[in-house]
Amino acid sequence: MKNNIIVLLDAFRYDYITKEYTPFLYSLSKSSKYYQQLIPSFGFCERTEILVGLEAAESNLFTAIGYDPVNSPYRNYAWLLEGLHWIEKSLASPFSSKVIRRIIWEVISKSTYGFHPVNIPLNELKYFSLTEDGVRSKIKNDKRSIKNICEANNIFFNDCSSTYLNQKITGDDSYRIDLLKQCKKTGVHLLYISSADANGHKYGPEAYGCSEELNKLDGQLKDLYNDMGGLNNNWYFVGDHGMTSVKENINILQIFEDEIGREYKLGSDYFIFIDSTIFRFWSNNKNEATNKQCLEKAQYILSSMCSVVGTPDYFGFGNDRIYGDLIAILESGKVFFPDYFNDSNKEIRGMHGYMPDNDLSTRGMAIISSSDTSNEKINEGSLTDIYLELKSRIL
């Protein structure tokens, strides 16, 4: 059996393949099976599509974190987090906040499904848990998962050079590439590359700075390919989604405080979660009439600024409240800022997570280089197609 090496290029947009800035990948695309555009599902759980072959609506995995108090790794620390929340607010210092949250992560990382508190209000952490990398993980639990297929067939599966949100991220891309090179066992290897994502957010996908970084990444991938024996392996270079230029910031937290803060209290009457392009809302008042009014008010506010607002059912997800009573989606080019993931001191120039149907900037790509694969160009595919490609070569 050959090595099957999956190089997951986070946010590597389909049109990043150019002769000028990515000559190695460009050349490889001419002699390999090349998916020129890959359409991801809506949301942020692309790894499940690639490794399990299920679209978001099929797996019911949509965003990285969901409302799930029962499985929250923070549920037993509620009293402590309330105190730390008060201290953090009193100090009002970005440095102090980072120190507090780093200490929390050092403690909670020892939990099986612990996750970094990012920018979630500390007193609300007890309500949230991981989805794709938590107890609901299809990669870990579903028999269709490439990981589990490998285990069932005694095939070595190496994900030490990848990342999961319930684990600390160790090292950079170069470090993970070196980890892959050091592994001498034959099997399926997963390598995570963050460069295109980080630089797309930093510079914007059309900026020269992003192109320069893509050129550096292309050189790294060429060296990796050659050092590991080229066509002696099956290679899957997969851009899981694209990147869109940001043109407008919306401070949704401030809007909600101004619009309904006098009537309803965040953290008791309602909960929110702010992804960069997706806003989720839960109405939580014990009084049914008040609950309904709060929900209607939120829908009115969100409908005035978002392209789509609906229930989880509307988007095709199971209505177990993990993703909200309401889900609101921004149109391409707009972001919620600040949000629960990104540093509020850094300008965001590129973002992903928009509705993918008619937006080319959301699309990724894939190049499959193998001695048994003929030169073939496929104009459009889906991330789940890569799962089928993997499975066909592994079994």
N, C-alpha and C positions, 0 to 999 in steps of 0.2 A: 504493500500500500504506500502511496505517496503521502507526503505531508499536504494537508489542506490548510492554507494560511489565509485567514480572513483579516484583512486590514480595514478596520472600520474608521473611515475618514469623516469625523464629525463635521457636519455642515459644509461638506465639499460640494459646492453647487455645480450643476451639470456643465455650465459654460466656463468653468475654471480649466477645462481641458483645452489648452491652446499650445500651438507650436512655440510661441515666444516664451511663455512663463512656466509651462509644465511640459517640456519637451520629452521627458521620459514617458510619462503617462500618455501623452499625445501619440508617441511612436508605438507604444504598447497597444493602444486602442485600434491601431491600423492592422495589427496582426493577431487580434484576440476577439473573443466574443464581447461586444461592446454594447451595453445598454446606455444609449445616449442620454436618456432622461428616465429617472426613476421617480415615481409618485409615491410619497409616503402617506400613511393615514393621517388624519387630523389629530394633532396632539404631540406628545413628547415621549412616546414609548416605542421608538423605532427598533430597538434591539429585539423586542419580542417578535416583531414582524420578520426580522432576518433569521432569528434562531428558533422560532417556533412555527412560523408560517401562518400566523393569524393576524388579520387586520385588527385595528383598535376596537371596532364594534364587536368583533368575534371574541376577542380576549377580554373585553371590558377593562382594558388597561389604556388609559387616556392621558393622565398627567402623572408626574413622578410622585406626588404626595396627595393624599386624600383625607377626607374627614372620617376618622375611624378610631374613636376613643378607646374601644376595647383592645385594639392591638397597638396603641401608641406606646413606644418605648419610654415615653416621658410620663406616663400616667401615675407612676408611683413617686414622682418627684414634684407633684403639683404644688405642695406647700412651699417648697424651696424655690421653685420657679416664680411663684407669686412675689416672694421677697426680692429675688434677683431682678424681676421686672421693675419693681419699685426703685431699687438701687440704680438700675440702668437709666431709668427716666430721670431720676434726681441728678445724676452726674451729667447727663446730656452731652457725653463726649464720645465721638467716634472711636477713639483709641480705647477707652474704657469698655465700650461695647464689644469691641473685637476681642479684648482680653477675656471678658466674662464668657462670651460665646465660645472661645477657644477652650476654656476650662471645662465648660459644659460638654463640648464635643469629646474631650479627652475621657470624660467619665462615661458618657452614653455610648461611645464607640465600642465599648466592651459588651454591649447588648447585641443579641443576634441580629436584630433589625433596627439598630440605632442609626440615626442620620444627623448630619450637621444641622444646627438650628437655623442656619442662614439668617434671613432677616425676619423670620416669623416672630411676632410678639411673644416674649417668653412665657407669659401667663396663658397663652393659647396653645402652646406646644402639646399639651396633654390631649388635645382633640385630634391630632394628626398622626398619620403613619405613612410609610412608604407603600407604594402600589407595586410597580414592576419589580422592585428589588426587595419587597416585603413578603408577608405571608401569602399574598395573592400571586406571587411570582409564577409565571408559566415557564420561564426558562429553567427554573429549579424543579417545578412540580409536574409539568405536563409531559406525558410520555412521548409526545411529538417533538419535544425539544431536542435540538441537535446534541446538547449536552447529555441528555438522558438516552438518546439513541446510541451515542458513543459508549456510555457506561454499560448499556444492555448488550453491546456487541464487543466488549473488551477492547475498545479503541481509546487510546489516550486522548483526553480533552484538556488542553492547557489554556486557562484564562488568567494566568498570573500576570500577563502583560496587558490586561484589560482593566477596567474599573467598574465598580458598582457603587451605588449611593450609600449602601450600608457598610462600606469599607473606606478607610482613609486612602486618599490618593497619594501614592508614593512616587516621587520623581516626576520628570517631564517626559516628553515624547522620546527623547534620546535614551533615557533610562529604560523605558519600556521596550524600545527596539533592542537594546542590549540584552534585556532579560529574555527576549524571544531568541536571539542568536545563541544564547548560552544553553538553551534547552535542546538536548540531543535526542529526545524521544520522538519517534514518528507517530503522528496522529493529527488531530485537529487543533489548530492554534488560533487564538483570538488576540489581535493586537489593536489597541485603541490609540488613535492619533487625534489630539485635541487642537492642533495648530490652526486649521482652517476656521474652526469655530471661534477660538479666542481672538484671532486677528480679524475675522469678519465682524465681531462685536466691536472691536477696538477701532478699526479704520473704516468699516463699511465695505461691502463686497465689491464696489466699483473703484475703490481707492487704490492709488499706486502702491501705498504701503502694504496693502493686502496682497497685491500681485507679487511684490518682492518676497514676502514671506511664503507665498505659494511656490515660488521658484526654489527657495531653500528646502522646503518640504519635498519637492519633486526630486531634488538631489539626494536627500536622505532615503527616499523610497527606491531610487535607482541603486544606491549602494546596498540596501537591504536585499533587494531582489538578486543582485549579482553575488553577494556574499553567501546567500543561502542556496545558490545553485539554480536560479532561474527556473527553467522549464522542468527541472527535476521535481518540482512541486506543482500543486494546483493553487493558483493565487486568485483571490477575490478582493479587488480594490473597490470598496463600496462607500460612496458618498450617500449617507443615509437621508439627507434632506438638504435644502438650500439655505440661502441667506438673503434677506431683503433690506434695502436701504431704509433707514429710519428718517422720517420727515417731521414727526410731531410727537411730543410727550404729553401724557395726560395724567395728572395727579389724582387718581381715582379715590385714594384714601381721604384726601382733603375735601373732595366733592361730597363724599358720603358723610363726612363729619359736618359739613356745612348744611347739607340738605335734610338729613334725618337724625343728626346727632342730638338735637333737642328732644326728640320724641322716643328714640330707641337707642339702647346702649350696646355698643360693640362688645362682644364677649359674653353677653347674657341674652339680650333680645335677638341678636343676630351674630353670625360669624362670616368672615370673608377669607378668601385666599387670592392673592394677587400674583399670578404668573405674568410674564412680560407682555403677552398678547391675549391672555385669557383671564377673566375675572369670574370667580365663583362665589355664590352667595347662599347662605343657609339662614332661614328664619327660625328662631328658636324660642319664642315666647310661649309660656304655658297657656296663655289665654288664646283660644282658637281665633277669635275675631281680631285681636291685636296681631296675631301671627299673620293672618291673611292681609291685613292692612300694610304691615311691614313689607311683605313680599310684593304687594302691588306697587308700593312706593319705590322699591328697589328696581322693579322692572321698568317703571316709568323713567327713572334716572338713567338706567343703562341703555334703554332704547334710544335715548337722545344722542348717544355718542358711539354706539357700537353697531357693527354691520349686521350681526345676528345675535338674538337673545332668545333662549329657550330652555326647556327642561332637559335633563339627561336623556329622556325618551326621545325627544325631538332629534337629538344628535345620534341616536342609535345605541346609547349606553344603558345598562341596567339601572333601574331607578331605585338604588339602595341608599341614596343620599351621599355616597362617598365622594361624588363629584359635584355636589351642590343641589339646591332646590332650583337654582337658576345658573346657567352658564352664559357668559357674554363674551363675544369674540370681536376683537378690533379688526378694522379693514387694514389691508397691507400698508405698511409704512408708518403706522401709528404704534406706540407702545405705552403701556402703563408704567409710569416712572415717578417716584420710586416703586419698586416691586419687592417681592419676598426673596429674590435670588441675587440681584445685581447690586453692586456697590453704588450707593446713591451719590458718591463723590466723583464717579466716573461717567462721562457721557457715553451713551450707547449709540453707535452709528449704524449698526446692523443687527437684525433680529430674525428669528424664525418662530414657527408655531402658528402661522396663519392658515386659513382654509386653503387647501392645495388645489382645488378643482380647476380653476382657470388662471392660476398665478404661476407663471413659469419660474419665478425666482424661488419658489418653495421646493424645486425639484433637485434631486441628487443624480447620481450616475453610478455605473458599475463597469469594471473591466475584469473579465475572467480569462486569465492566462493559464493555459494548460496544453500539454502536448497532444491531448485527445480532443481539443476544441478547435474547430476551424474558424477562420476569419469570418465574422458575422456581425453586422450592425443592426441593432434593434432600436427603432426610433423611440419607443416608449414602453415602459414596463412598470411593475410595482415592486416594492420591497419584498413582498412574499415570493416573488419569482426567484430571488436570490436564495431563499430557503430551499426551493426545489432544486436549484443548481447544486447547492451543497449536498443535499440528501442523495442526489443521483450519483455523486462521486464517492461519497462515504460508504454507501451500502453496495 
